[in-house]
Amino acid sequence: MKILVTGAAGFIGMTTSLRLLARGDEVVGLDNMNDYYEVSLKENRLARLTALPGFRFVKLDVGDRNGMEALFAAEKFDKVIHLAAQAGVRYSLQNPHAYIDSNIVGFTNILEGCRHNKVAHLVYASSSSVYGGNTKMPFSEHNSVDHPVSLYAASKKANELMAHTYSHLFGLPTTGLRFFTVYGPWGRPDMALFLFTKAILEDRPIDVFNYGNMKRDFTYVDDIVEGVIRVLDRTAEPNPAYVPDEADPATSNAPYRVFNIGNNNPVQLLDFIGAIENALGQKAEKRLLPLQDGDVPATYANTDLLNDWVGFVPGTSVEDGVGRFVAWYRDYYKV
């Protein structure tokens, strides 16, 4: 298959592309290589891909309507994995337009490209952030996601609504994956694991929000990618048991699906920090701070629907996953 992977220089995009190439797919990787975080890290991820047969890179912003139209028309992709997005919850407080340009305008361009070029299946990244003010745990796809607490979350909820519209109007099969906290080697420098590891090694205090009273469904990147590829291979289809009078948010009478993808095993933030300390052999100095605007105290994924759909069961413990990240970090930064 010829597959478009957007956000290919991101750490989930890189890992997904490597898996697709290993099984013989042709991958066109797209990224705008912006400076949201260190570009050299993106370049080094990309270098792992460009060295492999079957991969081609296109430097392009998903918000570039003309460029995206030309790319889809020329390439005629079989399927699309859309991972490119403006990420980050707190960043949206100061840079709201970046989220509209990438996550709304860009997603429209993806949908239009798929619609007009007969793409067989669009798999796209949503986020656990869509659950927003919902405190019913574990989060279920059957629950409401109508109370976002950040613009990032609102943009991801909008993506799900837009995808359903295209599935309904044009029969475009779409599957949204609500990623819970993803971590692992080659990860993002703005994420907690990266920030904590760097600070501890530099003998600086770490900022621990909500005074450490936080839970996250930390999910190792290899487990996430396994789920993404299994979903890609099972094209979304209408739910024959869908009842419009009840309007279950998880499925539809259109070829539309949305799934949680997480570890199904929430971990206390302080325990996660403990795993980092153990891997580093060094204790952290903790600076306890209040919960930040746009953040939530806990996330916890019910992944029964995804398990039923593709047999997804994550298998990496936090201790193992953090250990692999720390080993990569020490090797990459020579510390």
VOGU-3710 file (C-alpha; in Angstrom, 3 decimals, decimal comma):
1> mkilvtgaag> 0,000/0,000/0,000  0,985/3,608/-0,486  0,348/5,396/2,791  0,591/9,071/3,682  1,853/9,665/7,222  1,557/13,282/8,306  3,711/14,433/11,197  6,326/11,911/10,058  9,138/13,741/11,859  7,231/13,493/15,129
11> figmttslrl> 8,048/10,635/17,447  4,789/8,749/16,892  4,970/9,499/13,162  8,550/8,255/12,913  7,815/5,063/14,839  4,672/4,390/12,789  6,537/4,949/9,523  9,326/2,567/10,578  6,760/-0,161/11,266  4,990/0,365/7,948
21> largdevvgl> 8,266/0,288/6,021  9,360/-2,875/7,827  6,293/-4,705/6,554  6,780/-3,484/2,974  4,443/-0,519/2,621  5,391/2,561/0,611  5,354/5,590/2,901  5,198/9,248/1,974  6,059/11,216/5,095  4,899/14,798/5,463
31> dnmndyyevs> 6,010/17,359/8,041  6,407/21,128/8,170  9,455/20,844/10,484  8,310/23,791/12,592  10,218/25,036/15,623  7,656/24,213/18,332  10,572/22,266/19,789  14,157/21,597/18,706  14,218/21,054/14,951  17,426/19,000/15,135
41> lkenrlarlt> 15,532/16,236/16,948  12,965/16,159/14,133  15,761/16,114/11,561  17,451/13,177/13,282  14,191/11,241/13,466  13,667/11,931/9,782  17,185/10,753/8,950  16,255/7,291/10,263  13,459/7,163/7,685  15,131/8,695/4,646
51> alpgfrfvkl> 17,845/6,057/4,849  15,273/3,336/4,151  13,889/2,176/0,796  10,195/2,860/0,304  10,190/6,207/2,116  9,926/9,670/0,607  9,717/12,937/2,509  7,627/15,964/1,599  8,184/19,189/3,527  4,739/20,755/3,587
61> dvgdrngmea> 2,314/22,300/6,058  -1,069/20,584/6,238  -2,574/24,078/6,338  -1,270/24,771/2,815  -4,441/24,155/0,801  -2,896/24,304/-2,680  0,079/22,199/-1,674  -2,119/19,535/-0,076  -4,461/19,411/-3,062  -1,508/18,899/-5,408
71> lfaaekfdkv> 0,049/16,222/-3,180  -3,131/14,136/-2,969  -3,828/14,487/-6,689  -0,314/13,412/-7,651  0,199/10,551/-5,198  -3,216/8,798/-5,039  -2,671/7,369/-1,568  -4,382/4,131/-0,605  -4,708/5,128/3,052  -3,795/8,068/5,285
81> ihlaaqagvr> -2,506/8,250/8,872  -2,904/11,843/10,015  -0,713/12,591/13,044  0,362/16,174/12,262  -1,106/18,703/14,681  -0,263/21,632/16,859  0,153/19,827/20,154  0,256/20,980/23,751  -2,437/22,156/26,138  -0,725/25,084/27,841
91> yslqnphayi> 0,800/26,394/24,580  -2,720/27,106/23,320  -3,203/29,760/25,998  -0,678/32,028/24,256  -0,833/30,753/20,665  -4,466/29,997/19,808  -4,222/30,690/16,085  -1,602/27,962/15,633  -4,244/25,403/16,663  -6,828/26,697/14,210
101> dsnivgftni> -4,336/26,812/11,330  -3,032/23,281/11,884  -5,813/21,376/13,611  -8,862/22,868/11,882  -7,727/24,238/8,508  -5,149/21,473/8,149  -7,656/18,753/8,989  -10,093/20,166/6,440  -7,374/19,844/3,802  -6,780/16,218/4,828
111> legcrhnkva> -10,490/15,401/4,613  -10,830/17,079/1,227  -7,754/15,274/-0,101  -9,165/11,920/1,027  -12,633/12,679/-0,340  -11,557/13,720/-3,825  -8,890/11,042/-4,302  -10,720/7,916/-3,194  -8,654/7,222/-0,077  -9,858/3,910/1,375
121> hlvyassssv> -9,391/4,786/5,062  -8,367/7,833/7,096  -6,939/7,169/10,550  -6,328/10,332/12,562  -5,052/11,311/15,981  -7,604/12,633/18,411  -6,753/13,016/22,094  -7,786/12,061/25,606  -8,042/15,832/26,112  -11,500/15,729/24,504
131> yggntkmpfs> -12,875/14,358/27,782  -12,183/17,763/29,324  -14,384/18,404/32,332  -15,690/14,826/32,371  -14,577/13,133/35,607  -16,259/9,745/35,164  -13,429/7,191/35,144  -12,361/5,284/33,185  -13,120/7,464/30,173  -15,407/5,675/27,734
141> ehnsvdhpvs> -16,183/6,447/24,095  -19,851/6,120/25,032  -19,571/9,175/27,306  -20,102/12,816/26,396  -17,084/14,898/25,343  -18,858/18,244/25,215  -16,924/20,194/27,841  -13,352/20,834/26,640  -11,066/22,800/28,959  -8,445/23,825/26,371
151> lyaaskkane> -8,468/25,027/22,790  -6,340/22,014/21,872  -9,065/19,712/23,217  -11,750/21,679/21,396  -9,828/21,368/18,119  -9,558/17,593/18,536  -13,263/17,279/19,319  -13,889/19,355/16,184  -11,791/16,867/14,190  -14,046/14,021/15,312
161> lmahtyshlf> -17,154/15,973/14,290  -15,645/16,923/10,924  -14,614/13,321/10,263  -18,116/12,072/11,007  -19,543/14,625/8,596  -17,324/13,354/5,773  -18,087/9,742/6,665  -21,815/10,534/6,536  -21,886/12,747/3,449  -19,259/11,098/1,270
171> glpttglrff> -18,883/7,579/2,648  -15,251/8,241/3,641  -14,204/5,644/6,236  -12,618/7,467/9,178  -11,245/6,237/12,493  -10,202/8,598/15,274  -7,833/7,460/18,001  -7,944/9,285/21,318  -4,299/9,041/22,349  -3,626/8,975/26,054
181> tvygpwgrpd> -0,243/10,127/27,370  2,290/8,669/24,921  5,960/8,339/25,896  9,101/6,580/24,774  12,445/6,997/22,982  12,683/9,948/20,582  9,831/11,602/22,491  8,811/15,250/22,578  10,945/17,654/24,653  7,832/19,430/26,005
191> malflftkai> 6,468/16,253/27,616  6,894/15,441/31,305  9,219/12,456/30,883  11,666/14,463/28,775  11,490/17,552/31,002  11,913/15,564/34,217  14,818/13,479/32,897  16,656/16,543/31,625  16,153/18,502/34,857  17,202/15,648/37,146
201> ledrpidvfn> 20,396/15,029/35,177  21,151/18,768/35,356  20,482/18,861/39,130  17,558/21,239/38,662  14,185/20,958/40,448  11,226/19,561/38,513  7,830/21,302/38,389  5,137/18,934/39,700  1,665/20,319/39,130  -1,433/19,848/41,284
211> ygnmkrdfty> 1,041/19,147/44,088  1,668/15,714/42,588  -1,978/14,633/42,816  -2,253/13,614/39,179  -2,853/10,354/37,345  -2,028/9,604/33,735  -2,598/6,571/31,537  1,020/6,546/30,326  1,220/4,480/27,119  4,458/3,339/25,500
221> vddivegvir> 4,934/4,442/21,901  5,406/0,917/20,491  2,046/-0,098/21,957  0,404/2,977/20,456  1,869/2,241/17,019  0,719/-1,378/17,170  -2,809/-0,101/17,779  -2,583/2,508/15,006  -1,515/-0,052/12,409  -4,122/-2,601/13,453
231> vldrtaepnp> -6,780/0,079/13,117  -5,416/1,153/9,731  -5,814/-2,426/8,509  -9,444/-2,689/9,636  -11,376/-0,086/7,697  -14,110/1,747/9,582  -17,609/0,583/8,749  -21,141/1,481/9,851  -22,421/-0,086/13,039  -25,462/-2,177/12,005
241> ayvpdeadpa> -26,765/-2,003/15,581  -26,603/1,811/15,734  -29,841/3,341/17,044  -30,268/7,010/16,050  -32,736/7,610/18,879  -29,969/6,815/21,362  -27,097/8,351/19,331  -24,166/6,510/20,924  -21,117/8,807/20,413  -18,780/5,831/19,869
251> tsnapyrvfn> -20,214/4,595/16,557  -22,544/5,621/13,756  -24,633/4,466/10,820  -21,812/6,001/8,736  -18,359/4,372/8,269  -17,016/6,167/11,340  -15,305/4,915/14,474  -13,582/6,542/17,425  -11,521/4,681/20,020  -9,549/5,308/23,174
261> ignnnpvqll> -5,986/4,072/22,834  -4,178/3,942/26,162  -2,558/1,643/28,668  -5,795/1,025/30,604  -3,698/1,322/33,774  -3,431/4,820/35,285  -0,268/5,652/37,207  0,193/8,280/39,900  2,496/11,041/38,670  4,731/10,619/41,720
271> dfigaienal> 5,109/6,900/40,919  6,034/7,823/37,340  8,664/10,190/38,703  9,877/7,342/40,920  10,373/5,175/37,833  12,484/7,949/36,282  14,543/8,271/39,476  15,134/4,510/39,529  16,197/4,462/35,880  18,566/7,395/36,412
281> gqkaekrllp> 19,845/6,269/39,800  19,251/9,800/41,020  16,575/11,505/43,138  14,538/14,474/41,921  14,075/17,738/43,768  10,351/18,414/43,421  8,774/21,871/43,225  5,080/21,330/44,024  2,757/23,699/42,158  -1,011/24,144/41,651
291> lqdgdvpaty> -2,906/22,697/38,682  -2,387/24,766/35,549  -5,140/26,238/33,392  -6,262/23,825/30,694  -4,915/20,762/32,510  -6,884/17,947/34,151  -5,953/15,973/37,282  -6,515/12,487/35,866  -6,882/10,450/32,679  -7,770/6,775/32,453
301> antdllndwv> -8,721/4,939/29,261  -11,318/2,234/28,934  -9,996/0,433/25,840  -12,565/-2,372/25,606  -13,932/-1,157/22,266  -10,494/-1,059/20,650  -9,668/-4,472/22,059  -12,902/-5,868/20,616  -12,238/-4,200/17,249  -8,592/-5,128/16,637
311> gfvpgtsved> -7,415/-7,104/19,665  -5,341/-4,224/21,040  -3,801/-4,969/24,436  -0,832/-2,781/25,474  2,027/-4,751/26,955  4,720/-2,367/28,222  5,009/-1,512/31,920  5,948/2,015/32,972  9,169/0,691/34,518  10,253/-0,923/31,252
321> gvgrfvawyr> 9,149/1,975/29,079  10,801/4,641/31,215  13,974/2,558/31,350  14,080/2,408/27,543  13,536/6,158/27,283  16,305/6,939/29,772  18,704/4,635/27,931  17,882/6,408/24,654  18,188/9,864/26,256  21,614/9,137/27,733
331> dyykv> 22,852/7,760/24,423  21,371/10,554/22,287  22,589/13,443/24,457  25,746/11,663/25,674  24,998/12,231/29,364
//
